[in-house]
Amino acid sequence: MKEANEPSKVVSLSQRQESAERVGDLLGAVRSIAGRRLQLLLGNMFEHVDDALFDLAEKAENNAAQMHYFDGMREVRKRRPMVERSFLTQVSRELTGIVSRPAPSPAAAPSSAPVELSLVAENELEESLAITSMTAKNESRLARDLFAVNQRLSVICGGIKIEDSTNPVAPAALAQAFRQAMRELAAEMRVKLIIYKLFDRYVLSALEELYQEINTELMRAGVLPQLRHEVVRGDSAAAAPAAAGGAAAADAEGDTDPEAELASELLHTVRALFSARRAQAAGMATGGATGVAGVAGAAGRGVAVPTANELLGALSVLQSQLAAGPVPSGQPVDPAMLGREVAQLKEQLLGQLGALRGERPSQVSAIDEDTIDLVGMLFEFILADSTLPAEMQVLLARLQIPYLKAAILDRKLFAHRQHPARRLLDGLAELAKGWSEESDRDHRVQDKIKSIVERLLHDFDDDMGLFERLGAELQAFQEQSRKRAELAEQRVAESARGREKLEMARRRAAREILDRIGSQTLPPLIHGVLARAWANHLVLTILRQGEDSPAFADALRFVNEFIASARPVQTAEDRRTLLRMLPGIERALRRGLANVAFQESDVERLLGQLHAYYRQQLGEVAPDSTTEDVTLPIPESIQPLLDTEAAEPEPVQDQAAPEAADNGELFEVERLKPGTWLEFCPTGDAVTRAKLSWISPMSGRYLFVNRRGLKVGDYAPQELAAALSAGSARVLPSEPLFDRAMGAIVDRLSQAAAAGTDELA
């Protein structure tokens, strides 16, 4: 019974008989707050989805990837109302039915538990990992306010225990509701994963205000107003997934950079996949037992798991052996053999540990095993990466042991994009990407890469600052090389620009003259002057003074008058008109011929021939057939320009070959930006790597140079698209090596996990 002096508004656990109306009102208030706030948060998230997908489409490595993002944008815009409605309806329904919901079974696993191996497709596995990661991170961050909401909901629901896993407005339930709502979207999984990330950033990360408003409203209604917001953290907190711990640590460090966040979450996904792989292996070996079998077995036999210091000591021995061995000569090496060496490092390490401690351990700790496997996969990727020339792969593969030591010494290597060791490897790979024997005849690039690799092998023990010092040295080398190459590139581009301007001027001059001649048949003397001497004068005028200059207008006016002077003189008016034109024609000719380097004697001879021709026109002398075949006194260096090809306009860029247009290669070409590297193999045997240096604003041609800035070739857009379509050219990825490797590792582990679940089935 209720004490007489107890405030009437206070609701305690003993008040089981509170009216349904009272419960309905309180749940209605919670539902109203949740609906209003979640609608605003979800709307804000979808505003950012469009921008994020557009940015990713612009940065996509190929046309297919770009189209996936554009398709995703269209699908999101079309289906957004259905997704929002489905999500909000589900949350509201869960809140309404919370009173009648049966208590959770003790065996039920919380949503933040480590990823379990179930019969799910690869895409569903990726989706589950994303949900698990965001749920665990936010439950840890919001534990204080969420605990208070759980307690107050338990009170108004008549004592039903409400936990993070059963609270309809907890991160786990909201993430699952959003996952269900996302089934409205027929989008690629890569697009869905981007949306999940934004849901985490703009919805789950903003739940604190929602929980505070719910707590304030329930306190005002008298529900546990004196509740102390304390959360008892026991073993369950310690057993949270690695993803949650890593994310919380990143939040604590204040790392809110989107790129750093993405790298950190990618590492969490890798850790979860490694954990799933161990659980799968243990399950297959023991019939479902959990844990790391190797570690348990070692402990059971009394063999201690190696410490980090023991691992580093054994690796140092292996490193010194590698450094004392022969340096690769740069000759082709069997990639399969190198791959086996990379994969065998774990066995070599265990063997060396056995030699050092007198007893060979069968396994290492889970976190060290993950690190060893992750570094191994990184260098397996390097050996399989066609972006790197084979000679460079051989050199970089020697860095596996130093990088494994660095990863054991500093676990942040894989989580932070700006880690000095990570930037050094990315810098070496970027320098190696454009390497070829032809462009590195003085061996400057190869020697620099080899020098850095050998210094790491010989000098790196536990001084992580070595990576930063070598990175600064590499950056200085790249800057010096860049400046040197830029000078050569500028000369190449200026030369190409000059040739194009000349060609465009020649085409313009030829078109202007041919348009004015039309269908007329001019005497050879008149036509010869226009086609050679005057056409070249027009070209020089365009180049020196421009097409809009008065000088160019005067030169075109002369063309009109010179053509008109060849018309037959039939009347006295025709005679007077021609006589008025002749002094101006002579003056203009003298100026124009001097502009194209005519000798004075040649000018006088040409004018003499014209005087004879005009006297015939005026009827002052009888026509002389010899004037028809007269040799013009024009220097051989002045070539005729009035041919049909010279007068043709520049080809339009969108007139692509049908196969290129159909396959999207022309679109890919149009998206190329200066600085992009391509590999050309036109004959099937001579491979050339070249950087896009300049795109002509006049003709649209693409100019390519090598690492030293020397011209490799230039292509029209259609030619380049045809080469991409035929496979004789390919665009090299611009994304840093480490990022590409991590993405490939996640894909590889996800596929293995999905295949493993099928086998267990």
Phi, psi and omega in degrees: 000155181276133177294151184292327183269008180279134180302138186293337184274345184285132180249119180250172181295340181279351184272066182288342187262017180298143186298150178297331180295319179297315178297317180298320180296315182293315178295326177297321178295316178298316181297321179295315179297314182296315181299315182295311184291317181294326177297318178294315181296318181293320177298317178297321179297314182294333174296326180276338180299314182301313181296318182296316180293324178294316179298318179294324178296320179294328183265002184300147184282337181211173184295322182297315180296320180297318180295327176299316181291319178295319176299319178299319178301313180297318181295319180296315180300322183284321188258000183307312181302322180292320180296313180299315182296316180299316182296309184294323179295319181294317179298315180297318180295320179295321178293321180295321184267010184295331182291320184267002182290135178292152180296144181293144178291142179301333182279349183294133181277135176294157184294338182270009180292162178301155183300127179265152177276113179228175182281080180234152177287167182302317180298319180293329177295314178299319180296318180296320179297320179296316179297315181299316183297311183291326180294309183298318181299315184281329175297321178293317184290324186260015189306319185297304182291324181293323177302316180295319178297317179302314183296317183289324176293325177300320181295308185287346177265016174080026176095359176298129183288121178253123180241177179303326184281344183244357179282120183296341179251014175282160181305321182298311182293319179295320179295319179292322177296321179290323177298318177296318180294329181292348176293345175290341184266127173262069184239159176299152181297327180297326177289318180297321180295325175296318180294320176300319179298319179289327175299318177298314187287321188254347179248296183297324180289348181252016183286344183304316181293324177299312182295321179296320179291320177297314179298318180297317181295317181288326174296318179298328179276000176092015180269108179046059183292338183259014183299130175271127184280078178239140180244124178279120181254116179244215183294332181298324178293322180291335183268007179300155182299155179300330180299318181294315181299316180295319181293318179297321178297320179296321178295319182297327180281355178076024182276097182249008178294128183303320181293317178295322179298317181295316179298319180295316181293326177297319178295321178299320178297317178299315180300317180296322179291321175299317179298318178296323180295319178296317180297321179295316180296319180294320180296320180289328183279327188241007179076032174114354179294146182260170178105176180268108188299318183298315181294316181298318180296319180296317180294323182294330179270003178084010179267116183290141175293134182301140175280169179298321180296322177294319178299315181296321178296315179296319178296324179297321177296313179298322180295317180294325177295318179294318181295327181281346180282180182292143176278136179306137184279350184094354177284155181304136180239145180298113182297330179296321179294317178297320179298321178294322179296319178297316183290335184273000185299322181298317179295319178298321180295315179296322178295320179292323176298319178298322179293326183281323185256356177087353180212125185282120176287148179276344185198167175244175180296160184301316183292324177289323177297317177300316181296315179299314181294321182294316178295321177300316179294325177301315183280335170296321177297317180301318181289336180262356187280110181289352176293332182263135173299151185302322180296325179285327176299319180299317181294311184293332180296339180289351184270004185300313183292312177303322181285331175292318176299317180297321181291327177287322180290323184224101183294349182278357184304316183275345184266335185249119181295333183266013178298134184305320180294322180291317179295325179296314180295319177299319180294318177298317180294321179294319178294320181289333185302321182266010184282142169205157180300323182295318184275352182234049183297330179273002176063020181297314183291312181297319180294323179294314179298315179299320181298316181293319179298313183292325178294323176295319181295320185274327191255338187281120174244285176220013180271096181294341179295341179299323179297319181293319180294316178293326176297318178295321178295317179295319180297319178296320178296316180296323179294317178296316179296322180296315180298318179296317180291325180299321178298315178295319179299319180298319179295318179296316181294319179297320178297315178296320179296320179295317179297321180292320177299318179296315180296319178295321179294320178297318180295319180295316180298316181297317180297317182299317182288314181296324178297325182281329177288319179061230182266004181290150173252110184269153174300146181307324181296311180295314181297320181297319178296316181292317187290331184247290188295309186285327177298320178290327175296320177298318180300312181295325179294318178298313183293321186272323188239346176096159183286343181260008184280154175300326181296321179291321177298320178295321181294323177289326177297322177298319180303315179301314183289322182294320177293319180296330182289347180271357179289146180299141177265110185246339182231170178295325178295319176301320181295314181296321179298314180296318180297324178291328184283329191300316180300318179294322178298317181294316180298314181297321180296318180300316180293315183294318181293325176296329181292332181254028170066037171287139171288151182300321181295322179292323178299315182294320178297316180295317179295325177298318177296321179292321178300318180296319180296315182291329176296323175294319179300321182278355178080016182280334175226160179288146178304137181240118184297341182291337180289342180288329185248023184292143176276124183284138178279061182249130181303147180297335181291342180266101185273151177292142181249348188273063170249159185299321182295319181294331183273352181292142177291162177299140178300140179285137188294333185273005176275066185275159173298142184305319183294324179292318181294320183294323185270356177084005181295324180295323177295321177296320178297317182295338180271353180295141179239150177307138183105346179284136179263140176233157174246129180246134177220067188294328184258357180089354181225330181263100182271130180233136175251134185215150180256136175291115185260324189202141174244121184294126176286346181269307183259344182079008180288150183255122181259129182243141179230163176269188184300331180273359179089008180271145185296133175256323179174169173220145188224144168288155180306320181293323179295318181293320178296321179295322178295319177296319181293323182279348181086004178275000174213148175212148180276129178275139182301142178263348180293142179303150182305314185298318180296316180296321180296316181297319177298318180293323180294317178299315179300316182296314180293322180296317179296319179295321180294317179295320179293323180295322179294325177295321179294320179295331180293000000 
